[in-house]
């Protein structure tokens, strides 16, 4: 299942929205590579990009939260840390077992689904806080 960007995902912060679009594209590329049985190299490359980009994106988001004295920073950061572990575990599973149907399902729900829900609930609260500062 591919994810698409729509108005419900916009936070109103152009930098964050741009990064979210890149994350959604990376998830879609990963799902596509896995479902088409593309080589381990292609899937590995996409997983590596996703792992690196999540780290960069979360650091940028957390910096904005700190600058704006976001009151729920600690809980938000904990969610980010848990997600990084999820992505790492998926990468480790891929290295061990390849692009299995189970891996595609995990990418879809544990990565794609998590990100969409996180943007709509948590990131929108952060953006609203920053805009009201």
C-alpha positions in Angstrom: 0.0 0.0 0.0 1.5 3.3 -1.1 1.1 6.4 1.0 0.2 9.7 -0.5 0.6 13.2 0.8 -2.5 15.2 1.4 -3.7 18.2 3.3 -4.4 16.2 6.4 -0.7 15.7 6.8 0.3 19.3 6.6 1.6 20.8 9.8 2.0 24.3 8.4 5.8 24.3 8.9 7.3 24.1 5.4 10.6 22.6 6.5 8.9 19.8 8.5 6.3 19.2 5.8 9.1 18.9 3.2 10.9 16.3 5.4 7.7 14.4 6.0 7.1 14.2 2.2 10.7 12.8 1.8 10.0 10.2 4.6 6.7 9.1 2.9 8.5 8.8 -0.4 11.2 6.7 1.2 8.6 4.4 2.7 6.9 4.1 -0.6 10.2 3.3 -2.4 10.9 0.7 0.3 7.5 -1.0 -0.1 7.9 -0.9 -3.8 11.3 -2.4 -3.8 10.2 -5.2 -1.4 7.0 -6.0 -3.2 8.7 -6.1 -6.6 11.4 -8.5 -5.3 14.1 -6.0 -6.2 17.6 -7.0 -5.3 18.9 -6.9 -1.7 21.1 -3.9 -2.7 18.1 -1.7 -3.7 16.1 -2.6 -0.5 19.2 -2.2 1.6 19.9 1.2 0.1 16.4 2.4 0.8 16.4 1.1 4.3 19.7 2.9 5.0 18.3 6.1 3.6 15.3 5.8 5.8 17.3 5.1 8.9 19.6 8.1 8.3 16.8 10.4 7.3 14.7 9.6 10.4 17.6 10.6 12.6 18.1 13.9 10.7 14.4 14.7 10.7 13.8 13.9 14.3 16.8 16.0 15.3 15.4 18.9 13.3 12.0 18.5 14.9 13.4 18.2 18.4 15.5 21.3 17.9 12.3 23.3 16.9 10.6 21.9 20.0 13.4 23.0 22.3 13.6 26.4 20.7 9.9 27.0 21.2 9.8 25.4 24.7 7.3 22.7 23.6 5.8 21.4 26.9 5.5 17.8 25.7 9.1 17.6 24.3 10.2 14.7 26.5 7.3 12.4 25.6 7.6 13.3 21.9 11.3 12.5 21.9 10.6 9.1 23.5 8.2 8.3 20.6 11.0 9.3 18.2 13.5 7.1 20.0 11.1 4.1 19.9 10.5 4.6 16.2 14.2 4.6 15.5 14.5 1.3 17.2 11.6 -0.1 15.1 13.3 1.0 11.9 16.6 -0.5 13.0 14.9 -3.8 13.9 13.3 -3.9 10.4 16.7 -3.3 8.9 18.2 -6.1 11.0 15.4 -8.4 10.0 16.0 -7.6 6.3 19.7 -8.4 6.7 18.8 -11.7 8.2 15.8 -12.8 6.2 15.6 -10.6 3.1 12.4 -8.9 1.7 9.8 -11.3 3.1 6.1 -10.7 3.1 6.3 -10.3 6.9 8.9 -7.5 6.4 6.7 -5.7 3.9 3.8 -5.9 6.3 6.0 -4.5 9.1 7.2 -1.6 6.9 3.6 -0.9 6.0 2.2 -0.9 9.5 5.2 -0.2 11.9 6.8 2.4 9.7 4.2 3.9 7.3 1.2 3.6 9.6 3.2 4.9 12.5 4.5 7.9 10.6 1.1 8.9 9.2 -0.5 8.7 12.7 2.4 10.5 14.3 2.2 13.4 11.9 -1.6 13.7 12.3 -1.5 13.6 16.0 1.8 14.6 17.5 3.5 16.7 14.9 0.4 18.8 14.3 0.4 19.7 18.0 4.1 20.7 17.8 3.5 22.9 14.7 0.5 24.6 16.4 2.6 25.3 19.5 5.4 26.8 17.4 3.0 29.0 15.3 1.4 30.3 18.5 4.7 31.3 20.1 
